[in-house]
Amino acid sequence: MRREGKRNAVNRQLADALDAALNTLDDDPGLYVGVLGGTECFCAGSDLSSRGDY
């Protein structure tokens, strides 16, 4: 998660990247743990400004 300017708020691009990473974790029987991290803060939630109607 590298959207420091937006406090790692989730937009479509980040949501797609997280989905791909979690699918990789789910599809590989040799992987048991995934670690998510972010700088300054973990995640502010959804990036409403990327929706266009906010």
C-alpha positions, 0 to 999 in steps of 0.5 A: 500500500503506497498512497502516502499522500492519500493516507493509503485510502483505497481507490480502484487501482489499489483495490485491484492490486489487493485483490490480485495479491489476495488471490495469489495468496489463496491460490498458492498452497505453500503460502499461509500468511500475507502481511499488509503494511503502509507508511505513516498509517495503515489505511484511511479506508475508501478514497471517496474523492476517486469516485467522482461524485464527492 
